[in-house]
Amino acid sequence: MTVTEFALLKLSDAHEPLELYELLMECFEIQDTWVRKHQPELLDPPSEANLSSVYVDRSTTPHTLLITAQWSSPEAHHQWIASDENQMGFAAMKKFLAEGEDSMVLFHMAPAGLRQKGAPPKFTRPGKFEVERISIQADERPAVQENYRKFEGTLLDLKIGDSIWAGWRLENESPEVDELVVFYSQSQSPLGRTVEKLDVSHKKQVLVFEHIIG
């Protein structure tokens, strides 16, 4: 099952952005080389674009990085995580990260919408987009998914469906709780108030990102 990586990294207040971005570009070139050797189907058809995309939220204190990528399965991603190449890159990254157990969140998502293939849009155009992490009770999931798919279907009819994507978290913190992650462009006014449109009970976190790499 194709899944989408969702990694949030809190940055140190003292990090140097240019140095960090140069390191990230180097790390993702190494990642692409590894993928071409060990999991070439992920870059088929071959593309100049990186497997991973990186975004930053400068409105948070400290700033937050978001990394997304498509993998053929969580296990395939963990093969990369365990590789020497990734371990070396992550060791170099540590000095840029905030301290504490909550400095990094990593999980995988399966599509929640009508389009069951594909990852979130890359949001590479100028402007910002929002990510809403919505926690719900597990028994609410069927109704929330139905509401989201109706909402997405309306946007597809309006020819702006590429500006929204949602996925269900696969590795939940509790069997009683599900998490829906919604990505949507701030430039499309019909996408505002997404949580209210979905009629869910609790909004967990809202982040505002802009594209930097990938």
Secondary structure as the mmCIF struct_conf table of DSSP 4:
data_model
#
loop_
_struct_conf.conf_type_id
_struct_conf.id
_struct_conf.beg_label_comp_id
_struct_conf.beg_label_asym_id
_struct_conf.beg_label_seq_id
_struct_conf.end_label_comp_id
_struct_conf.end_label_asym_id
_struct_conf.end_label_seq_id
STRN STRN1 VAL A 3 LYS A 10
STRN STRN2 LEU A 11 LEU A 11
HELX_LH_PP_P HELX_LH_PP_P1 SER A 12 SER A 12
TURN_TY1_P TURN_TY1_P1 ASP A 13 ALA A 14
HELX_RH_AL_P HELX_RH_AL_P1 PRO A 17 HIS A 38
HELX_RH_3T_P HELX_RH_3T_P1 PRO A 40 LEU A 43
BEND BEND1 PRO A 45 PRO A 45
BEND BEND2 GLU A 48 ALA A 49
BEND BEND3 LEU A 51 SER A 52
STRN STRN3 SER A 53 ASP A 57
TURN_TY1_P TURN_TY1_P2 ARG A 58 SER A 59
BEND BEND4 THR A 60 PRO A 62
STRN STRN4 THR A 64 TRP A 71
BEND BEND5 SER A 72 SER A 72
HELX_RH_AL_P HELX_RH_AL_P2 PRO A 74 ALA A 82
BEND BEND6 SER A 83 SER A 83
HELX_RH_AL_P HELX_RH_AL_P3 ASP A 84 MET A 93
HELX_RH_3T_P HELX_RH_3T_P2 LYS A 94 PHE A 96
STRN STRN5 LEU A 97 LEU A 97
HELX_LH_PP_P HELX_LH_PP_P2 ALA A 98 ALA A 98
BEND BEND7 GLU A 99 GLY A 100
HELX_RH_3T_P HELX_RH_3T_P3 GLU A 101 SER A 103
STRN STRN6 MET A 104 PRO A 111
BEND BEND8 GLY A 113 LEU A 114
BEND BEND9 LYS A 117 GLY A 118
BEND BEND10 ARG A 125 GLY A 127
STRN STRN7 PHE A 129 GLN A 137
HELX_RH_3T_P HELX_RH_3T_P4 ALA A 138 GLU A 140
HELX_RH_AL_P HELX_RH_AL_P4 ARG A 141 ASP A 157
TURN_TY1_P TURN_TY1_P3 LEU A 158 LYS A 159
HELX_RH_3T_P HELX_RH_3T_P5 GLY A 161 SER A 163
STRN STRN8 ILE A 164 ARG A 169
BEND BEND11 LEU A 170 GLU A 171
BEND BEND12 GLU A 173 GLU A 173
TURN_TY1_P TURN_TY1_P4 PRO A 175 GLU A 176
STRN STRN9 VAL A 177 SER A 185
TURN_TY1_P TURN_TY1_P5 GLN A 186 SER A 187
HELX_RH_3T_P HELX_RH_3T_P6 SER A 189 LEU A 191
TURN_TY1_P TURN_TY1_P6 GLY A 192 ARG A 193
HELX_RH_AL_P HELX_RH_AL_P5 THR A 194 LEU A 198
TURN_TY1_P TURN_TY1_P7 ASP A 199 ASP A 199
BEND BEND13 SER A 201 SER A 201
STRN STRN10 GLN A 205 ILE A 213
#
